């Protein structure tokens, strides 16, 4: 062991010297800059960047090539917090949970603090992930070999259990939303039977729905809609400097170091499990923080810096974890790691035992690349945090079309088909309705991401082990933690009620009876959800057993939860017997006041999702402005079909700023033209996006081969 330790230390020292050579450091920093840019743009992220870089690494030496690629991959989860905090738009799917508290902080003028906490937590999480990778590969090798489909399935069940936390005081709605997410995840060609499920005759859905348009639709479009409806800047104060708030965010991250450490463990641990991916890691960490941090139920999703810290520390730590199975077994821990593995093979590096013996210098060069990239990335973001934070002061008429245009083009990266834009718009409408009716959206995303994994691991586990897999030690431990997390709040609540004096216990009892005055549009939406599950049950019942098993289980479960929510919301109310005027004297009056306070506390709804205050705007006016916003979003797609997606982007920017926002022609053109040129250079020239053919391009094919650069 001493010889091995000495060899590892010697290899780590040698690798550090190799990485710090000026040429390699330059390529590492170049990868960092590109990764930061891609992280800011919604819908792109590390996978696109690595695909772009891979051909340029052919003539590099292995260490330089891997440093170049790891520099990019390590920091996309750092800069993706910028649009998440400032606009409520996830830069990548790994920053969706950052929106929950980062965006409310920006609305309160604390964008600098949120960004400072995000950058600091990111670099701390990234360094922890690199450290974990550096010291644990030999120890984790037997553990990784032990993990099979049953264990992975139990991890997924644990992830679903976090819905109870992310749903706040409405667990029934949260579980129903998660069931809807799992149901959507079953769309496409069933791998067991070949049955086409929920494709509606569209070739686009044969391979299932991509996560990018769904995530951007559920979170980005509703926040931009609220910004357009309110027609105000994100922050309406007169002065906002990010410098002071930024340092407060740094102090927050160090103050909550134990939270950073726990969430980094979650990120690195789940990142090492192949197939889990970045889409759920930040939600798992956020759910853990919401469950374990003191007072979280009152402050999370309302601008609590701890929510930002939990999400950002976990999604950066995952990179070190994802490298573990890639290096040790040649099994990529994520789609991005698959491209890193491709770089291994291009340069003649074979993952496996040799990476822990002959090629330890290469292994530790990856560790140093991750660590140095996180430091460089966070440092660069800190330099420009003040400028980024000032974007929250930009008028909505300029900000909405700017972000919306790049969101549409980013969503198109899902599968590069028109269906991506239709899905974006559909889930944007669904997300806004859910937000207005206080249906939690995070469980929908979590259910969608875990749905495919649950179906796959369940099939393999049952086929291989029947039901014996329930007795596996790791499965038992994870399931115990899951059920304890689900039922411990109810147990604690029951025990707390038992300790109350009889009078207060009476005040917190529940009343039963139909409450006609509560009936409204939210309940109509709940009935719509129940109808979706009921129709899905009728359709899926005619499929083969392998194809209908998971959809039927999910739909019946979702139907029970939606009807259960209707029953509890309309038939049950908090509080004990009414206290009449005859009781209102002396001590009884004090008790009546206390009973009323307890009743209000019991009835208070904890909602882990963003909320929007439209001030004096009436519901009719809000709905009217929302229809106008949807009209603009629909018009963007129609224009794309007619003249091409990139020309439509320019038209959308100009028309929205001039006619909807009433900006002057000079200001409109001075903003729209440079933005469009930037989009053109990035997407068309650099990323070489294959644009779909438009109606104008079909009618006049010459347009696609001459001056218009195939934009039609």
N, C-alpha and C positions, 0 to 999 in steps of 0.2 A: 504493500500500500504506500509506503514511503517513497519507493521508486516511482510509482505511478503519480503520486502527488507532485514529486519533483519534476517529472516529465511534463505534467499538465502546466505547472507554473512556468517552466522554461518555454513551452510552446506558446503560452499566453503572452509572455514577454516578447518573444520573437514576433508574434503576430502583431502586437502593438507597434513595434518598430516598422514593420512592413506597411501597415495602414497609414502611419504618420509620414511616409515619404510624400514629398510635395505633389507629385503627379497623381498618386492615388487619392490623396486628400482633396485635390481639385475635382476629380471625378466624383468623389463622395459628396462634396458640397454641391456639385452640379445636379446630382440625383436628388439631393435635399430640396433645392430650389424648384425643380420640376414637380416633386411630390407635393410641396406646399401649394403650388399653383393648381394642381389637379384636385387637391383636397378642398379648395375653396369653391370649385365649380360643381354644382349639384349634378349627381348622376355619373360622374367620372370615377375618380379614385385610383387606387394602386393598380388594379387589374389592367386598365387601359394604358397606364403609364408603363408598366412592365412589358406589355405587348409591344409598345413603341420602342422601348430600349433594347429589347432582346437582339434584334438584328445588328445593332451597333456594337455588340460585345464580342462578335466573332473574332476580331483581331486583337483583342485585349488579352493580357495574362489573366489566369483564373481569379486571383485576389482582387485585381482592379475591377474586373467585370462584376464580381459579386458585391464589391463595395459600392459600385455605381448603382446596381439594382436595389440593394438593401437600403441605400440612402434614400431612394424614392419611396420604397414601401414602408419604411419606418415612420415617416412623418405625415402621410396623408391623414392619419387620425389625429394629428395635431392641428393642422390648419382647417380641417372640416368643422371645427368648432366655431369658426368665424361666421359663416352663414347661419349656423344653428343658433348662435347667440343673437346676432344682429337682426335676422329676418325670420327666424322660426323655420328655416329651410335646412334639412339635413344635407351637408356637403357630400357625405357618403352615408350608407345605411348604418355605419358604426357610430354615427353621432346623433341618431334619432332621439335617444334618451337625454342628450344634452339640452335639447330644446325645452324639455319640461320645466327646467328652472332657469336656464340661461336666457331664454327669450323674455320671460317675466322680469328678470333683472335688468335687461336692456330697456324695457318699458319704464322702469323706475329710475333710469339714469345711471344704472350700475353696470353698464356694458364693459367698462374697463376692468372692474373688479371680477366680473364673470370670466373675461378673457384671461386675466392674470392668473386666476385660480385654475382655469382650464389648461393653460400652457404649463404651469408648474406641476399640476397633477399629471399631465401627459409625460413630461420629462421624467418625473419620479417613477411613474408606472413603466415607462420604456426602459429606464435604467434597471428597475427591478426585474423586468422580463429578461433583459440581457444577462443580469447576474444569475438569475435562475437557470438560464440556458447554460451559462458557463460552468456552473458547479454541479448540475444535476443530471447531465446526459448519462453518465455511467449508472447512476442510481435509478434513473427512470426507465432504463431499458427493460428490466424484467417486469416493471409495472405496466408499461405500454403493451408488452406481449400478453399480459394477463387480461387486458380489457377486451371484451367481445361485444357482440350485438346486445345481449341482455343488459350489460352494464351501461352501454350507450343509450338504450331505451329508458333505463331508470333515470339517467341524467336528463333526458327529454321530459319525462314526467315531472321531475323536479322543476324544470323550467316552466312548464305549464302551471304548476302550483303557485308560482309567483303572481299569476293573474289575480289571485285573491288579494294581494297587496296592491298591485297596480290599479285595482278597481275601487280602492278606497272604501266608502260606505255602501257601495253597490256591487257586491260580489256576484249577484245573479246576472246583472248586466255584463260584468266583466267576463264571466265564464261563457255567456252566450256569444259575446264578441269574439272570444278565443275560438269557440266552436265554428263560428263563421269563417275565421281565418284558416282553420284546419280544412274546412270544407272547400274553400277557394284553392287551397294547396293541392287538393286531389284532382283538380282540373287537368285534362290532358289524357294521353295514352297510358292506361294502367299497365305497369310493367309485368304484372303477374298473368293477366288474361288478355291483354291487348284491347280491352274495352275503351272506347272513347267516352270520357266523362266530362260533362259540362263544357263541351267545345262549341255548342250552338252552331254547328256547321262551319266554323271558322278554322282555317288551317293554322292561323296564328296561335291558337290555344292547344294545338296538338302536343307540344312539348311543355305545356304548363305555362303559367303566368310568370314573367320575370319579376324579381323583387323590386327593381329600381323604379319602374313606373308606379307600382303599388305604394311604396314608401313615400315617394315624392307626392303622389296624389293624396294620400291620407293625411300627411303632415304639412307639405309645402303649400299646396293650393288653398286649403282653408285659412292658413295664416295670412297669405297674401290677400285673400278675399276680405278678411276682417280689416286689414290695413286699408284696402280700397274703400270699404264701406265707411269706416271712420274718417277716411280722407285726411289723416293727420300723419305726422312723422311718428316713428316708433317711439321716440322720446320727445315729449312736448315741452320740456323745460328750456330755458333760454341759454344756459351755459352747461357744457359737459366736457370735462377734461378726464381723459382716461389714465393719465399718469399716476395721479394719487390713488385712484381706485384700483389701478393695476397692482400697485405694491400691497394694497389691502388684500387683493386676491392671492398674492404670493404668501402673505402671512396666514391667510385662511388655510391654504393647502398644508403649510407646515404645522399649523395648529391642529388640524385634523389628520395628523400623520398616521394614526392607527386606522382610520377609515381608508386612507390611500393604500396602506399596506394590505388590508383585507381585500379591497377591490382589485389590487394588483395580483394577488394570489388567485382570485376568481378569473381574471383575464388570462393570466399565464396558464392556469390549470385547464380552463376550457379551450384555450387556444391550442393546447397540445392534443386535444381529442379530435381526430380527423372527422370532418363532416359537420361539426358544430358551427363553425364560421363566425364572422364578425357581426352578423345580423342580430344575434341574441345576446352576445356577451355584455354589451352595455346595459341591456334591459335586466339581465340577471343581477348585475352589480347594483343597478339603481333600485331594483326590488329588494335586494339585501339591505341597502342603506335605509330605504323607507321602512323596513321592518325592524331594523336594529337600532337606528339612531333615535336619541331622545327627542320627543316633540315633533317627529317627522310628519305625523298625520295632520298636524295643523299648519305646517309651513312648506312641505314639499309640493311642487308644481305651482308654487306661488312666488318663487324667487329665492329659494334657499340655496346658498352656495354649496352646501354639502351634496346636493343632487348633481351639480356640475362636476364636483370633485370625484364622486363615485363613478360616473360615466366615463370621464376622460382618463382616469388612472387605469381603468380596466381595458379600454380599447387600445391603448398603446402597449400595455403589457402583453397583449395577445401575440405580438410578433415574435417575441422570444420563445413563447410557448409553442407557436406553430412551427418553429424551426426544429423542435425536438424530434417529432416523427419523420420530418423531411430528411434530417441528417442521419438519424439512427437507423431508419428502416426503409428509406426511399418512398415513404407514404406521405404525400403532401397534406399538411394540416388544413389547407384552404386552397381556393382557386389560385390565389396569388402565389402561394408556395409551389403550385404545380409549374408555374413559369420559372421560378427559382430553380426547381428541380431540372427543368429543361436546360437552364444555363449550366448546371452541374454536368449534364450529359454532353453538352456541346464542347465543354472543356476537358472531357475525359475523366471527370470525377465521379466515382461510384459511391453512392450513399451506402452506409452500413458500418460494419466493424472497423473498416479501414479509416473511417472518419474519426475514430477514437484512438487510433494508433499511428498509422503512417501519415495521415493528413491532419493531425491535430492543429497545425499552424493555420490551415484553411478554416477549420472549425472555429478557432478562436478569432480569426479575422472577421468572421461573421458576427461574433459576439461584440467585438470592438466596433464594427460598422454600425450595428444597432445602437450601441451606447453613444457613440460620437454623433451619429445622425440625429438622435433625439436632442442632444445638447445644442447642436447647430440649428435644428429646426425651431426649438423653443426660443433660442436667442434671437433668431431672425424675426419670429412673430412678435417678441417683446419690443423689438425696435420699431415696428410699425403698428403697434396696438393702438396708439393714440389716433392715428389716421383711420384705422379700421373702425374704431368706436364712433367717430364722427359721422359715419354713414347712417347712424341711427337718427341723425338730425335732418337727413334729406327728405324732401317732401314726398308724400305718398304717390303723387302723380308721376314722379320721375322714377321712384324706387320700384313700384309695382311692375311696370312694363319691363324694366331692366332685368329684374330677377326672374320674372315670369318667362321672358324670352329664353334665357339660358336654362331655365328649368325644363322647358319643352324640348330643347335640343339635347339636354342631358338625359331626359327620360327616353329619348329616341335611341340612346345607347343600350337600352335593355335588350332588344333583339334586332334593332335597326329595321323596324317594320312600322307601318301606319298603326297597327294594333297597339303599339306602345303609347301613342298619343291618345287613342280612344280610351285605353285603360287609365291613363293619367287623369283624363277629364272625368271619367265615371267615378273613380275612387276619390277624386277631389270633391265631387258633389256629395258622395257618401260620407266622406270625412267631415265636411262642414255641417251636414245634418246631425251626425253623431255628436259633434262638438256642441251644437246649439241645444240638443236635447240631453246633454250630459251623459252620453254613452262613452265610456273610456275607449280611446283609440289604441293605446299601447297593447292591450291584449289581442287586438286584431292582428297587428304586425307579428307579435310573438307566436300566436297560433299559426299564422301563415308560414313563418320560417321553420317552425318545428313540425308542421304537419307532414311534410314529405319524409322527414327523418323518422317520425313515429311510425308511419306506415311501413317503411322499409325495415326498420329494426324489429318491429312486431312480427312481420312476416318471417324474417330469418330466425328469430328467437323461437317462435312457435314451431316452425318446420324442423329446426335442429334439435330443440330441447323439449318440445311439447310445453308443459307448464312447469317443468322442473327448474326453469330459469328463475322462477320466483324465489327459489331457495339459495341462490348464489349469494355469498357473503356481502359483496359490494352492493348488490341489488337490495338486499335487506337493509343495509345501513342507509342507503340513499332514500329508500321508501319510508323508513322510519323518520328521517329528517323531514321528508316531504309532508307526511301526515302530521307531524308535530307542528310544523310551520303553519299548516292549514287550520288546525283545531286549537292551538295554544291560545290565540286571541279570545276565542269563545270561552275556553276554560278560565282564563284570567278574568274575563268580564263576569262570568258566573260567580267566581270566588269573591270578586270585588263587591258585587251586589249582596252577597251573603253577609258581608261585614257591615253593610249600611244599617243605621237604626231603622226600626219598623216604619216610621213615618216617611223617611226618604226612600225606603224600598218600595213603599206603596206608590210614591210619586213617579218612580221609574218603571212601573209596570206598563204593559201594553193594553190598548183598547182594541176591540174587534168590532167591525161593522163597515158597510159600504160607505165610502166617502165620495159622494157625487161631485163635490166642489173641486176635487183634485183632477178630474178627468180632463184631458187636453191632448194637444198634438203629440207630445212625447209618448203617450200611450198608443196613439195611432201608429207611430213608428214601431213601437214594440210589437203590435199586432202584425205589422208588415214583416218584421223579422220572424215571427212565429209562422207566418204564411210561407216565407222562403224555406224554412226548415220542413214544413209539412209537404210542400210541393217536391222538394228534393227527396224526401222519403218515398213519395209515390213514384218518382222517376227511377230512383236507385233500386227499388224493390225488384225490378225486372232484370237486373244485371246478374252476371255469374257471381258465385259466392265470394271469390277473391276480390272482385271489383267492388262489391257492395258492402263488404264487411265494415271498413272504416267509415265510409260516408253515412251508413245507417246508424252506427253507434254515435257518431258525432251529431247527426241531425236529431236523433231522439234526445240526446243529452241537451242540445241547444234548445229544443222545443220545451223540455221540462224547465230549463232555467228561465226562458222568456215568459212562460206562463206563470212560473213561480214568482218572478219579479212583479208581474201584473197583480197577482193575488196579494202579495205582501204590501205593495204600494197603495193599493186601493182598499184593502180590507183591514190593514193593521196600522195603528198610529201609536206614537210613543206617549207615555204619561199615564197616570192613574186616574182616580175619580176627580171630577170637577169640584172645585171648592167654591161654595156659594158665598153670598154677602154675609150670611149669618155667621159664617166662620171667621170673617175678617175683623178680628178684635184681638188686641194684645199680642201674646206669643203666637196665636194662631195666624195672625196676619204676617208675622215674620216667617212662619213655616210656609204659608201660601206663596210668599215671594220666593223663598228658597226652592220650593217645589217647582215653581214656574221656571226658575233658572236651570234646574236639573232637567226638566222636560225639554227645554231648548237645547241643552247640551246633548241629550240623547238623540234628539231629532236632527241635529246638525249633520249635514252630509259632507263627508270627506271625499273629495273628487280629485284623483291624481291625473289631471289633464289641464291643459291651458284654458283660460277663460278670457273673455273680452267684454269690456264695459263700453257700450256705445253711447253713454251719456244720455242726452235728451232725445235721441232718435227713437221713434215709435217702432213697434214690431213690423208694421206695414212698410215703413220707410226702409228698414233694414232689409226686409225681404225684396223690396223693389230694387235696391242697390245691388243686392246679391244677384238678382236676375240679370242686371246689366253686366256685372262682372262675368257671369257664366256666358253671356252673349259674346263678350270680347274673347274669352277662351275658346269658344266654339268657332268664332270668326277666324282665329289664328289657324285652326286646323283646316277650315274651308279654304282659306287663302293658300295654305300649303299645298292642298290638292290642286289648286288652280295654277299657281305660278312657281311652286317649289318651296321647300322648307326654308332655305336661306333667304331668298327674296321676300318670303312672307314675314320673316323675322324683322327685316328692315321696315316693311310696310306697317307691321304691328307697332314697332317702337314709335314711328313717326305719327301714325294716326291716333294712338292712345294718348301720347303726350300733348298733341295739338288739340284734339277734339274732345277727349274725355277729361284730361287734366287742365285744359285751357292754357297751356304754356305758349309762349310766343314762338313764332317760326324760327327766329334766330337761336333761342335756347334749345328748341326741339332738335334742330338739325345739328347744332354744335355738340349735342350729347348722343343722338341716335347714330350719326355717321361714324364717329370714332369707335363707338361700341360695336357696331356691326362689322367694321373692318377688323376689330379684334376677334370677334366670333369667327369671321371668315378665315383669318390666318390660323387660328387655333384648330377649328374643326375641319376645315376643308384642306388647308395646306399642310398643317402639321400632323393631324390625326387621320387625314385622308378618309373622311366618313363617306361611305357610298350612299348618296342621297336617293330617296325613292323618286321615280319619274312622276312628273306632274302632268296635268291635262294639257297645259300649254306646250310642254316638252313633247308630248305624244303627237299633238297637232302639227308642230313645227320642229322636227328632229334636228334641223340645222342649228337650233339654239343650243343643243347639248354638245356641239362640237366646235363652236366658234367662241365668240367674245364672252359668252356667259359662263364659261368654265364648268359646264355640267351641273350648274346649280338648279336647272330646271329638270 
